[in-house]
Amino acid sequence: MQDEFDFISIIVAVWVAGYVAIMLDYLAQAELGWSLAQLRGWACLTAVLIALVTLAGTLGRKLGELGRRR
């Protein structure tokens, strides 16, 4: 199996992520009454957590490959 990304899949994933972000923004502002500063803080925290999980997965996979080569 090849690890290639389909261009259409990437476009759909970005579109869905944008749609979800718009819906969450509406929900947080209209229903929960959060301010823009609160939203910004949670967005930054979430972005950092996603980046850390992605980095851990990537590094874990690369370290696993290094261990198998020996």
C-alpha positions as CSV (number, residue, x, y, z in Angstrom):
1,M,0.0,0.0,0.0
2,Q,1.4,3.4,-0.9
3,D,1.4,6.4,1.4
4,E,0.2,9.0,-1.2
5,F,-2.3,11.7,-0.5
6,D,-5.1,12.2,-3.0
7,F,-5.4,15.9,-3.9
8,I,-9.2,15.7,-3.7
9,S,-9.1,14.2,-0.2
10,I,-6.8,17.0,1.0
11,I,-9.3,19.6,-0.4
12,V,-12.3,17.9,1.3
13,A,-10.4,17.6,4.6
14,V,-9.5,21.3,4.6
15,W,-13.1,22.2,3.7
16,V,-14.6,20.1,6.5
17,A,-12.1,21.5,9.0
18,G,-13.0,25.0,8.1
19,Y,-16.7,24.2,8.3
20,V,-16.3,22.7,11.7
21,A,-14.3,25.7,12.9
22,I,-17.1,28.0,11.8
23,M,-19.7,26.0,13.6
24,L,-17.6,25.8,16.8
25,D,-17.0,29.6,16.6
26,Y,-20.8,30.2,16.4
27,L,-21.5,27.7,19.2
28,A,-18.9,29.3,21.5
29,Q,-20.0,32.9,20.9
30,A,-23.7,32.6,20.5
31,E,-24.6,29.7,22.8
32,L,-21.8,29.8,25.5
33,G,-21.2,33.5,25.4
34,W,-17.4,33.3,25.2
35,S,-15.5,36.5,24.2
36,L,-13.0,36.6,21.3
37,A,-10.1,36.6,23.8
38,Q,-11.4,33.4,25.4
39,L,-11.8,31.8,21.9
40,R,-8.3,32.9,21.0
41,G,-6.8,31.3,24.1
42,W,-8.6,28.0,23.6
43,A,-7.7,28.0,19.9
44,C,-4.0,28.5,20.7
45,L,-4.0,25.8,23.4
46,T,-5.8,23.4,21.0
47,A,-3.3,24.1,18.2
48,V,-0.4,23.4,20.5
49,L,-1.9,20.1,21.7
50,I,-2.6,19.0,18.2
51,A,1.0,19.9,17.2
52,L,2.4,18.0,20.1
53,V,0.4,14.9,19.4
54,T,1.4,15.0,15.7
55,L,5.0,15.5,16.7
56,A,4.9,12.6,19.2
57,G,3.4,10.3,16.5
58,T,6.0,11.3,14.0
59,L,8.9,11.0,16.3
60,G,7.6,7.7,17.7
61,R,7.4,6.3,14.2
62,K,10.9,7.4,13.3
63,L,12.4,6.1,16.5
64,G,10.6,2.8,16.0
65,E,12.2,2.6,12.5
66,L,15.6,3.3,13.9
67,G,15.2,0.5,16.5
68,R,14.2,-2.0,13.8
69,R,17.3,-1.3,11.6
70,R,19.7,-2.6,14.2
